[in-house]
Amino acid sequence: MKKFNNHSIISRWIKGVMSNKKAVVGSSLVCFFIIISLFGQLLTKDPTAFLSTPLSPPSAEYWFGTNGQGQDVFAQTIAGGRQTLLVGFITGFLVVIIGSIIGGVSGYYGGKIDDILSLLINVFLVMPGLPLMVILASWLPPGPLTLIGVLSLTGWAWNARIIRSQMMSFKNRDFVSAAIISGERNIRIIIVEIMPRMLSLIASSFIGASIYAIGAQVALEFLGLGDVSAVTWGTNLYWASNDLALLTGSWWTFVPTGLGIAIISFALTLINFGIDEVTNPRLISERIWKEKISNINKIDGVTPVVRSNE
């Protein structure tokens, strides 16, 4: 019997996603933001330096103007993306890891283990996320590690619930039974045999968790629950609010940061849509049907006829 090759399914999955236009556009935008965040400061001024008159409008010298402290908004937008994206992606990774471990173990083993872990998942699901985040963020010392810990703690349960459901459906498949009969250990069956088949779900969960983490981080820092001395997208909005930028018409102090948040969220959503189009069986069959109809239309002298089932 031919052994299943995990590398082949992963490589086919990557090729399929990279052939999707939405995923390519989204990935390009995300890579652009990552490169700008990492190396953009080499081409900008010091984001913490007091350089000019406060609330100066955009000009040739300061492309995005200055904020209420006379700091370069362009430099702060570039520098702020580094920590915001770092916290967002690390949180997304941790949420997926925690959710996959707890959900996977719960769904695979069942019994008392499932009862205990399901109770834990349900407890975190029914907890009000936003109040819990605010309480923890205000009680713990401010900083990126605090934000990562708080967002990971409050965001893993929904992912664990989804992974558990998928694991329960996979564990009764023939390939799992064959692996058990061949004497493979349970941990290897979960990681090597089942998880590669859940790659699309895990990738979508990571993207969703990253979007959630970026938005939640910005919201907490906007409320002053982060390190306000750090340069992030959230603190940029916090200081713009303190400087009454909306009332004074200083739109340039918050619009660039808002656009950055919107574009990165849009890019991640495009990747998610691309993954869904490549891996969702219903969307795949619809695409194949449309391609067949299109090919029929290209044949001269043939008119496609749709027959009724009546």
N, C-alpha and C positions, 0 to 999 in steps of 0.2 A: 504493500500500500504506500502510495506517495505521501511523504510527510509534508504537513502544512508549513509553508515558509512565511514567517512573520515579516521578514525584510521585504518580500514581494508585495504584500498587502500595504505596508507602510509606504513603499516607493510608489505604488500605483495611486495611493491616496494623495501623496504630495504632488505627483504629476497632474492628477485630476484637479486639485485645488489651484495649482499654478496655471492651468489652462483656462480657468474661469476669469472673465474680464473683471468682474466685481472684486474678486479676491486679489487680482493683480494690482488694480488701482488702489485698493485699501492697503495692501502690503507696501506699495510704493510710498504712499503718504506716511505710513507709520515709520518706515525706514528713513524718510526725509526728516521727520521730527526727531528721531533718535540721533541722527547724524548732527543736526543743528544743535540739539541740546548738549551733545558731547563736545563738539568742536567749535560751535558758534561763538563762544566766549573769546576765542583767539582773535576774532575780528571785531569785537565790540569793546566798549568802554567798561570800566569797573561798575558793576550794577549797584554797588553800595556807596559809591563816591557821590558827594554833593557837587554837581558840576555847573549848574546854571540856575537861573531864576525859577522859583517854584511855579508849577502849572504853566510852563511855556508850551505853546501849541507846536505841532509838528513843523519841522524846518529842515533845511539841507544839512545842518549839523546834527540835529537830533530828529531822526526820521519819525519816531513816534512821540515826540515831545518829551516833557519832563513831568514828574509827579509832584505832589505837594511838598516833598523834601528836596526838590531840585535834582533828583536822580533820573538817569536816562531810562525811559520806559522801554525802549527797544532792547537794551541790554538786560533789563529785568525780565522781560518776556522770554528772552532766549535762556537766561540763567534759571528762571523759575520752572521751565519745562523739565530740567534735568531731575530735580528732586521729585516733582509731581509724577513724572512718568516712572521713575525708579520705584517710588512707593506703590504706584498703581500696579506695575507688572509683578513686583515681588509679592504683593498681597494677592494678586490673581493666582500666582503660582502656589502660594501657601494654601489658599482656599481650595484649589483643585487637589493638592496633595492630601490635606486633612480630610476633605470630603470623600476622595477616592479610597483612602485607607479605611475610614469608618464605614462608609457605605458599602464598599466591596466586601469587607470582612462580615458585616451584618447580613448582606444578601447571600453570600456564599455558604456560610456555616449554618445559618438559621438557628432554630431552637432557642435556648436560653440566651445565647450570645446575641442573637437577633433581637430578642425581647429587651435586653438591657440597652443595646446600642440604639434601637428604635426609640426607646424612651428618652435617651439622651438627645437624639435628633429632634424629637417632638418638643422637648423642653426649649431648645434653642430656636425652634421655628416659631413657637408661640410668644417668645419674648419680644417686646417692642424694640426693634432694632435701633431707631434713631434716638430715643431717650437713653438707651443703654450706652450707645456710642458717646453721647454728650456727657453722661455721668463719668464714664471711664476716662475720657479724654480730659475732663476738668480735674479729675482726682490724681491722675498719673502725671509725672513730669513731662513737659512738652518736648517734642522732637519726632523725627521720622520713625524711630523704632517704636515709640508709643502708638503712632498712627497705624503702622503695620500690624502691631499686636492687636489693637482694638478692632480694626477692620477685618482682620483674619478671624478673630474670635466671634464676631457677630455675623459673618458672611458665609461660613462653611456649611451650615446645616441644609440649606436648600439643594446644594450640590450633592451632599451625601444622600439625600432622599432620592435624587434622580439616579445616581450610581447604584444604589441598593436595588431599585426597581429593575434596572437593566441587568444587574448581576443575577437576580433571581430568575430572569428569563433565560440567561445564557447557561446557567449551571446545569440545566436539564438537557442541553444539546448533546448530540452524539459525540462530538469531538472531545467534550469534557469527560464523558463516560469512558471513552477510549483512553484518555490520558490517565484517568484513575486506575483503570485495569492494568495499564502498562507500568504502574507503580510510581508515577510522578508525585512529588510532594504538592500539598495544597497550595503553598505559597508560590511555587513555580507555575502551577495551573492558572492561578489568578493573574500573575504578572506576565507570563509568556504566552499563554493560550487565550485568555479572555480579554485582557486589557487592550491588546492591539486591535481587536475587533470593536472596541469602544473608543477608538481614537478620535472619531468625529465628535462624539459627545463630549469627550474630555477637552478637545480644542475649543468647542463652542462654550463650554463652561469656563475655560480660562479667559476667553474674550469677554464674556458677560461679567465675570468677576472683576476683570481689569477696569471695565467701564464703570462698574459700581464703585470700585475703590478710588478711581480718579475723581468721580463726582462727590463721593462722601468726604474724601480728603479736602477738596476745595471748600465744601460746605462747612466742615469743622474749622478750618483755618479762617474762613470768612467770618465765623462767629467769634474768632479770637481764642479758640481752644488749641491752637498749634503754637509753634515757636514763631512769634511775630517778628523776631529779628532775622529769621531766615528769609531767603528770596525764593518764593514758590508762587505758583499761580494763585493759590488761595490767599496768601499774604498780600499779593498785589491787589486783589479785590478788597481785602480788609483795609489796607491803607487808603485805597481810592474812596471807600465808604467813609472813613474817618476824615478825609479831606473834603467831604461833601462834593465830590466830583460831579454827581448827577445834578445837584442843585445849581452848581456854578457853571455847568455846561462843559466841563473838562472831560469830554467823552474819550479822549485819547488815553486816559489813564486806566480805563477798564475794558474798552472795546478789543484791543489786541489780545489780552488774556482771555476774554470771552470767546473770541474767534478761535484761539488755539484749543481751548477745551472742546468747542463744538466740532472742529475739524478732526481732532484725534478720535473723538467718540464716533463721528461719522465714518472715519476710516476703519475703525475696529468693527463697526456694524456691517460695513461692506464685506469685510473678510468673513464675518459670520454668515451673511447671506450667501456668499460664494461657497462656503463649506456646505451649507444646507442644500444648495442647488446641485452640488456634486454627489452628495451622499444620501439625500432623501429619495427613497424609491419612487414615491409618487411624482416628484418633480422630474426625476430621471425618465420615467415612462412618458410623461407629458412632453418632454423635450424630444424624445425619440419619435413620438407620434407626429409632432410638428415637422421634424426633419423629413419623415416619410411623405407627409402631405406636400412639403416644399419640393421634394424630388419628383413627385408625380406631376406637379404643376409645370415643371421644367420640360416634361416630355411633350413633344409636339403632337397635336391631334388627340390628346387624351384629356378628358374632362373628369375630375374626381367627383364621385357621387357618394353622398352620405345616405345610407339606407336606414329606414326607420325600423324599430323592432316591433311595430304594431302588427 
